[in-house]
Amino acid sequence: MGQIKACLFDLDGVIVDTAKYHYIAWKELANELGFEFSLEDNERLKGVSRMASLNILLEIGGITLNEEEKVRLAEKKNDNYRTFILKMQPNEILAGAREFLEELKARGIKVALGSASKNAMTILERLQLTELFEAIIDGTKVSEAKPNPEVFLKGAAALNVAPSECVVFEDAEAGVEAALAGQMKCVGIGSPSVLGKAHLVIDGLHQMTYEKLMELN
């Protein structure tokens, strides 16, 4: 493995918790369609694209729709979700995230975002974090979903570093698999039972330091 030169971050669940807003928006849609959508159901949507999430939701509700109707509902869900994130405040950044990003920048480590979210730019702007990222690879720039490593490989390319010189921070199993498939080191944020394949698992970025990062070399 190469010397660590860059860190690539997933957005949801790593830097900010937008999961609650996704859940409320999906729940509203399910209620309109006449069925309940629980937090347990919502676990199935973690790290899954919008259309794939809609298909899971419809399966839970036992509803079959044509493609045109599906696209309309997916857009409706996204509109609901955007009304929430447009009200987000900088204090919604997860504990330790800004501090760790600033420490990396001060130490000369390159930083990129690697998120499937098509709303990533909006969220970073609301949180006043945009300037801490040298490259932002979001859902508008990739065609393959995690566990395909495309989003992270594009991030490494944008930073002009080799994949082996990157460490990925992820909260979803598919994201950890994407990092490993891209030949990168990975820090999982969350439960070791879910993210056990990662090189290190922590509760959140408040537990991360430059020294801990260098131990992954």
LUMMIFI-656760 format. One record per residue (C-alpha): x, y, z; residue in three letters. Coordinates in steps of 0.1 Angstrom, whole numbers, plus 5000, padded with zeros to 4 digits. Each point is the difference from the previous one (the first is absolute). Layout:
// LUMMIFI-656760
XYZALA ...
//
This chain:
// LUMMIFI-656760
500050005000MET 501150364993GLY 500650275026GLN 496650165010ILE 499550324980LYS 496350044999ALA 496749945018CYS 496749944983LEU 496850055020PHE 496549874995ASP 497550275010LEU 496949855017ASP 500849855033GLY 503650104999VAL 500150394999ILE 496350065005VAL 496949805009ASP 497550064973THR 498649655005ALA 497150145021LYS 499050234972TYR 500049714975HIS 498049795023TYR 497350285006ILE 499850064962ALA 499649624992TRP 497549965029LYS 497950294986GLU 500049834966LEU 499049665015ALA 497150165020ASN 498750174968GLU 500149664983LEU 498049865030GLY 502549795020PHE 502450045029GLU 503850024996PHE 501949925032SER 503650085011LEU 500749634995GLU 498950024964ASP 502250314996ASN 503149805009GLU 499649824966ARG 500550334982LEU 503450095015LYS 502550084973GLY 497549914972VAL 499250224971SER 496750204998ARG 498349784974MET 501249685017ALA 498750145033SER 496650074984LEU 499849644987ASN 500649875035ILE 497450245014LEU 497449894974LEU 500849635007GLU 499350065037ILE 496750164992GLY 499149734974GLY 499650264973ILE 500849964963THR 500550314978LEU 501250084965ASN 503450174995GLU 498550354993GLU 498149995033GLU 503149885019LYS 502050294986VAL 497350245011ARG 500049865035LEU 503850005003ALA 500050374990GLU 497350075025LYS 502049835028LYS 503050204990ASN 498150335001ASP 498849925035ASN 503549915011TYR 501450324985ARG 497650225020THR 501649855031PHE 503650034990ILE 499650364988LEU 499350095036LYS 503149825014MET 502350195022GLN 503849975005PRO 499449865035ASN 498649694984GLU 503649884991ILE 500849685019LEU 502350035030ALA 503750034990GLY 499450014963ALA 501050374993ARG 502949985024GLU 501449684984PHE 499650154965LEU 501850325011GLU 502849795016GLU 500549804967LEU 500250334980LYS 502650145025ALA 502149684996ARG 499950014962GLY 497749704995ILE 497750044970LYS 496349975006VAL 497249904977ALA 496349915004LEU 498849674985GLY 496249995004SER 497149854980ALA 497950305010SER 498950234972LYS 499450275027ASN 503649995014ALA 500950354988MET 496950155016THR 500749835033ILE 503750105001LEU 499050364992GLU 497450005028ARG 502649865025LEU 502650254987GLN 502549724993LEU 500550034962THR 503450175003GLU 501449715019LEU 499749764971PHE 502450014970GLU 497749774980ALA 496349925002ILE 498949684983ILE 496249975004ASP 497149824985GLY 500050234970THR 503549884990LYS 499749625003VAL 498049734983SER 500949715022GLU 498749965035ALA 502149875029LYS 501249725005PRO 501450104966ASN 503150215008PRO 499450264973GLU 499250295023VAL 503349955020PHE 502149934969LEU 498850324985LYS 500850185033GLY 503549875000ALA 500550104963ALA 498650355007ALA 502650045028LEU 502749854978ASN 500949735025VAL 500249624996ALA 497249795016PRO 502549845023SER 500850345014GLU 496450065011CYS 498049935031VAL 496249994997VAL 497650095028PHE 496749814997GLU 496949915022ASP 498449744976ALA 501149654993GLU 499750064962ALA 502350305004GLY 502749805019VAL 499849744972GLU 500450274974ALA 503150145017ALA 501649655002LEU 499149934964ALA 501850324991GLY 503149875018GLN 499750275027MET 500250005037LYS 496750055018CYS 498850135034VAL 496549895009GLY 497850235020ILE 497449805019GLY 499749645012SER 502949764997PRO 497549724994SER 498950174967VAL 503250174990LEU 502549735011GLY 501849994966LYS 501350355006ALA 503650055012HIS 498750205030LEU 496550055014VAL 499250315021ILE 496850155014ASP 500550344982GLY 502650244988LEU 500350155035HIS 502149685007GLN 502350064970MET 503450175000THR 502850054975TYR 502149765021GLU 497449734998LYS 499850064962LEU 503849954997MET 499849675018GLU 498149874970LEU 503150044978ASN 
//
